[in-house]
Amino acid sequence: MPELSAERANTFIWADLACPDLPAAQRFYGELFGWSAETSPDPAAGGYGFFQKQGETVAGYGPAQPGQPTAWSVYVGTEDAEATVQKVQAAGGTVVVPPFDVLDQGRTAVCHDPEGAFFGLWQPIRMAGTDVSGKPGTICWHELQTRDWRGAVRFYPQVFGWDHHEGSYGDGVYVEWKRGESNVGGCFPMPAGVPAEVPPYWLIYVAVSDCDASSGRVSELGGQVMVQPTDIPDTGRFALFQDPQGAACAMLQLKQ
């Protein structure tokens, strides 16, 4: 039975996709990132499954529930889901789904921050999270897109103990979440041109070897590139896209 290591506590350890057409999602991400898909044969799992890259688990997928948008969800590892949701509430967030057991795999909860960005918690029992990250075809970064980055800087450190570093990107600010000396993720003010009905959200980045080539495949596979390949100084090259069912995702070609 896995235990949550000290290095992974209060860091992102899982992400999954909820969508109405799972076979279509499997085809799209399989062609784009080289992921294979393995759906749990247990009827109690409700069609939940796992994306894998060369035999290593990189993310999950499952059918969207009634009223649930097609979207990627992110999960932060915790040693005690009940204690963490209490911190969420104390910091001004909301517990949308209280902690509950997911079969014998772990314990989860769904919360949102004071502005409304959703995130999950994962307390491992048998499923420890992703097998690998950072390599091409695996998740390498998590970023909060928000209209209130100052509020985020107040909220997330209270819940997860993160530090933060305020830098710049273009004409605005970019926040790096840190846990000790390690980077946990980022926070970027939502551009002014984004429609008001678009809520704040956590965005996943998948590492790729060639951002231009991979982004070119998005349209061929039925998705839509929202931000064309763009250089990030000292980091690499990224693009933002929506898959054919509308879930937002990003890709990143790292310099190193």
Residue pairs with C-beta under 8 A, 6 or more apart in sequence:
1 125
1 126
2 124
2 125
2 126
2 127
2 128
3 124
4 13
4 77
4 78
4 79
4 123
4 124
4 128
7 182
8 77
8 128
8 129
9 77
9 78
9 79
10 76
10 77
10 78
10 160
10 161
10 162
10 179
10 184
11 76
11 77
11 179
11 182
11 184
12 74
12 75
12 76
12 77
12 139
12 142
12 184
12 185
13 75
13 76
13 77
13 122
13 124
13 128
13 129
13 130
14 59
14 60
14 74
14 75
14 77
14 120
14 122
14 129
14 130
15 59
15 60
15 72
15 73
15 74
15 75
15 130
15 139
15 142
15 204
16 48
16 59
16 60
16 61
16 62
16 72
16 73
16 75
17 25
17 29
17 59
17 60
17 61
17 62
17 70
17 71
17 72
17 73
17 247
18 61
18 62
18 63
18 64
18 65
18 68
18 69
18 70
18 71
18 73
19 25
19 61
19 63
19 64
19 70
19 243
19 245
19 247
20 63
20 64
20 70
20 245
21 245
22 39
22 47
22 49
22 61
22 62
22 63
24 244
24 245
25 61
25 243
25 245
26 35
26 37
26 61
27 221
28 221
28 222
28 223
28 243
28 244
29 35
29 37
29 51
29 243
30 36
30 37
31 217
31 221
32 214
32 217
32 218
32 221
32 223
33 53
33 137
33 206
33 208
33 214
34 53
34 54
34 137
35 51
35 52
35 53
35 58
35 59
35 137
36 51
36 52
36 53
37 49
37 50
37 51
37 52
37 61
38 49
38 50
38 52
39 45
39 47
39 48
39 49
40 47
40 48
40 49
40 50
42 103
44 103
45 103
46 62
46 63
47 62
47 63
48 60
48 61
48 62
49 60
49 61
49 62
50 57
50 59
50 60
50 61
51 57
51 58
51 59
51 60
51 61
52 58
53 132
53 135
53 137
53 138
54 137
56 131
56 132
56 138
57 130
57 131
57 132
58 130
58 131
58 132
58 133
58 137
58 138
58 139
59 130
59 139
59 204
64 70
69 246
70 245
70 246
70 247
71 201
71 246
71 247
71 248
72 202
72 203
72 204
72 247
72 248
72 249
73 110
73 118
73 119
73 120
73 202
74 119
74 120
74 142
74 202
74 204
75 108
75 119
75 120
75 121
75 122
75 129
76 119
76 120
76 121
76 122
76 160
77 121
77 122
77 123
77 124
77 129
78 84
78 121
78 122
78 123
79 123
80 123
81 99
81 107
81 108
81 109
81 121
81 123
82 99
84 109
84 121
84 159
85 95
85 98
85 99
85 109
85 111
85 121
87 158
87 159
88 94
88 95
88 111
88 159
89 95
90 158
91 114
91 154
91 155
91 158
91 159
92 113
92 114
92 155
93 111
93 112
93 113
93 114
93 155
93 159
94 111
94 112
95 109
95 110
95 111
96 110
96 111
96 112
96 118
97 108
97 109
97 110
98 109
99 107
99 108
99 109
99 121
99 123
100 107
100 108
100 109
101 107
101 125
102 108
102 127
104 125
104 126
105 124
105 125
105 126
105 127
106 122
106 123
106 124
106 125
106 126
106 127
107 122
107 123
107 125
108 120
108 121
108 122
108 123
109 120
109 121
110 118
110 119
110 120
110 121
111 118
111 119
111 120
111 121
112 118
112 119
113 119
113 146
113 151
113 152
113 155
113 156
113 200
114 148
114 151
114 155
115 146
115 147
115 148
115 151
115 152
115 200
116 199
116 200
117 144
117 145
117 146
117 152
117 199
117 200
117 201
117 202
118 201
118 202
119 202
122 129
130 138
130 139
132 138
133 139
133 140
134 140
134 207
135 207
136 207
136 208
136 209
137 206
137 207
137 208
138 206
138 207
139 204
139 205
139 206
139 207
140 205
140 206
140 207
140 252
140 254
141 185
141 186
141 204
141 205
141 250
141 252
142 184
142 185
142 186
142 202
142 203
142 204
142 205
143 185
143 186
143 187
143 188
143 202
143 203
143 205
143 250
144 152
144 185
144 186
144 187
144 188
144 200
144 201
144 202
144 203
145 188
145 190
145 200
145 201
145 202
145 203
146 152
146 187
146 188
146 189
146 190
146 200
147 189
147 190
147 200
148 200
149 173
149 175
149 187
149 188
149 189
152 175
152 187
153 164
153 166
153 175
153 187
156 162
156 164
156 177
157 163
157 164
160 179
160 184
161 179
162 177
162 178
162 179
162 184
163 177
163 178
163 179
163 180
164 175
164 176
164 177
164 178
164 187
165 175
165 176
165 178
166 173
166 174
166 175
167 173
167 174
167 175
167 176
168 174
169 188
169 232
172 188
172 189
173 189
174 186
174 187
174 188
175 186
175 187
175 188
176 183
176 185
176 186
176 187
177 183
177 184
177 185
177 186
177 187
178 184
190 198
190 200
201 248
203 240
203 248
203 249
203 250
204 249
204 250
205 238
205 249
205 250
205 251
205 252
206 249
206 250
206 251
206 252
207 251
207 252
207 253
207 254
208 214
208 251
208 252
208 253
209 253
210 253
211 229
211 236
211 237
211 238
211 239
211 251
211 252
211 253
212 229
212 237
214 239
214 251
215 225
215 228
215 229
215 239
215 241
215 251
218 224
218 225
218 239
218 241
219 225
221 244
222 244
223 241
223 242
223 243
223 244
224 241
224 242
225 239
225 240
225 241
226 240
226 241
226 242
226 248
227 238
227 239
227 240
227 241
228 239
229 237
229 238
229 239
230 237
230 238
230 239
231 237
232 238
232 252
234 255
235 252
235 254
235 255
236 252
236 253
236 254
236 255
237 252
237 253
238 250
238 251
238 252
238 253
239 250
239 251
240 248
240 249
240 250
241 248
241 249
241 250
241 251
242 248
242 249
243 249
